[in-house]
Amino acid sequence: MTLSFFDQFMSPVFLGIPLMALALSLPWILFPTPTDRWLNNRLLTLQGWFINRFTQQLLLPLNPGGHKWALILTSLMLFLITINMLGLLPYTFTPTTQLSLNMGLAVPLWLATVIIGMRTQPTAALGHLLPEGTPGPLIPVLIIIETISLFIRPLALGVRLTANLTAGHLLIQLIATAAFVLLPLMPTVAILTSIVLFLLTLLEVAVAMIQAYVFVLLMSLYLQENV
């Protein structure tokens, strides 16, 4: 029983062929495609409004040099939200519960922000490793600590997203299993457990959206330090 709880996080395979690429490409098929009409339908209008509002809020603290990242950050936000939300459906696989995928998204983007900072303003980028007014004896220690914290950033991004989604999925499955087992034994307790399960599902919907937003927001903050 303990092992079966973690079977939902195994990468799907069909006839020895990994289906991770299919799971990653499916969300893009579900997005409505824009048309050439002057007036779009309600779904396209809502999608356009959401993208515009999110892009404005995301790029508000960035200078014009960071606005070049608007497309990739907005696309990443929509991609993560869609994958996280689809993963809450029954009998589905959530790719963002895989640490390898999240690290594959976090490390290249974080490395790109560091390289941009080193190219455009190397003095300011290296200045983040040593706070102003640091006493002389503490300078070597602080440089080591700040360097370690710099390299931990992509790991924290990937682990945060993986841990939150994995914990939510496990909790939902545990409570659903408890409600199913208690139904013939204690129906009243099973009904109360089902109510808790419903409320937890609503919470996980919010967590799925918030974690996608936090991932992109932290990436924009890292970009802000280097542009």
N, C-alpha and C positions, 0 to 999 in steps of 0.2 A: 504493500500500500504506500509506503514511504517513497519508493522509487517511482511509482506511477504518478505521483504528484509532479515530478520533474520531467515526465515524458513530454509535456506540452512545450517545453523549452528546447527540445531536440530539433535540429534542422531537418525539415521534411525531405525525404528521398523517395523517388519513384523509379523503380527498375535500375537502381544504382546511380541515378542521375540526381544531383542536388537541385532542389526547387527554390533555393534562396533567390536566384535571379528573377524567377517568376513572382515571388512574394514582394520583391522590391519594385518590379515594373508595374504590378497591378494598380497601385494607387494612381499612377499617372493616367491610366485609361479611364478612371472614374471621373476625372475633372471635366467639366463642360468646356467645350472649345468655343472660343469667341467667334462671332459671325461678322459679316460685313454690313449688317443692318444698323441704322442709326439708333433704333430703340431695341434693346435686348430684352430677354425675358427676365423674370424676377430672380432666378437662380444666378444668372450671369451678372446681374446688377448687384446682388448681394455679395458675390465673390469679388467683384471689382472694388466695391466699397470696403470690404474687409482688407484686401491687399493694400489699398491706398492708405487706410488708417494705420495699419501695422507698419508699413514702410515709413510713414511720417514719424511715428513714435520711435521707431528703431533708429532712424538717421538723425533725430533731433539733436543729440549731443555730439554728433560727429561733424568734423569740418568737411568742406567740399571734397577733399582728397579721399575721404572714406565713403563718399556716395557711390563710388564705382562698385562697391560691394552690395548695392541694393538688390540686384537681381539674384545673386547667389544666396544671400541671407534670407530673402523672402521665399525663394524656392525651397531652401532647407527647412524653413518653418512649416510651410504647407506639407512638405514631404513627411516630416516627423509627426505632425498632428494627424495626418491621414493614416499613417502606419499604426500609430498608437491607438487611434479610435477603432480601426478595423480589427486590431488584436483583441478588443473586448467582445467581439462577436463569438458565439459558440463555435467550436470546432475550427478555429482559425489559428494561424501561427503569427506571432509577433516578432518580426526581425530585430526590433530594437531591444529585445531581451538578450541578445547575443552581444557580449562584450567586444568581440572582434569587430562587429559592424560599427558599434559606437566609437571604438578607438579608431577605426578606419575613417570615420567622419571627423573626429576631433583632432587627431594628430596632424593631418595635412593642412587643415584650416588654421590651427594654432601656429604651425611652422611657417605658414605663409605670412601671418601677421608679424612674427618675429623677424623674418627676412626683410619684410617691407620696412620695419623700424630700423634695422641695421643699415639698410640702403639709403633711406631718406634722411634720418636723423640719428646717426650712430651715437653721438654724445648723449642725447636725451634717453635713448634706449638703454645704454649702459648705465646711465645715471639712476635708473630705477633699482639697480642692484645695491645702491648705497644711499640711504636716506640722508637728507641734509642735516648737518649739525651732529653727526655721529662722533662720539669720542674716539680718539686714536686707537686705544687698545682693542676696541670692539669692531674696528673696520674689517679685519680678516674674517671674523666670525659672522658678521652680518652679510658680507658678500657671499659666503658659503650658504647661509640660510636662504637668502633671496634667490640665489641660483637654483637651489633645490626646489623652492616654491615655484619658480618659473617653469621648471621641467615637470612639476607635478600637475600643472594646470590641465593638460589634455587628459591625464589619467583621471583627475577628479571629474571632468566633464563626462567621460565615458562611463565611469563607475556610478556616478549619480543617476544617470538616465537608466542604466541597467538595473541598479538596485531598487529604484522606486517602482519600476514596472514589474520586475520579478516578484517583489514583495506583495504588490497588489494582486497579481494573478494568483499567487499561492494562497493568499488570504481568502480570495473569492472562492477558490476551489475547496479549501478546507471548510468554510462555512456552508457551501452548497452540499458537500458530502455529509456534514453533520445534519443539515436539514433533511436530507434524503433518508438517512439512517433513523432519525428520530420520528419520522412521520408515522410509521405503524406503531411505535411504542408510546410516544407522548405527542399527540397531535398539536396540543396547545403550544408546547415548547417549539415544535417544528414550525408553526405559523409565526411565532415571534422571531425565530431564527431566519425565516424567509424575509421578514420585514427588515431585519438587520442586513441581510444579503442585498436587498434592493437599495437600501441607503448606501451601503458600501459600493455598490455598482455606480451609483450617481457620483460618489466621491472619486472613484477611479476614473470616471469620464473627465472630471475636473483635473485630476492629477495628470492624465494623459495630455491634456492641452497645456497645463502649466509647465510640465517638464520640457515639452518642446519649446515653449517660449523662453524658459530659463536657459536652455542650451544655446539658443540663438542670441539671447541677450548677453550672456557672458562672453560669447564669441565677439559680439560687437564692442563690449567693454575692452577686451584684449586688443581689438583693432584700434580703439580710440587712444590707447596708450602709445601706439606706434605710428600714427599718421599725423 
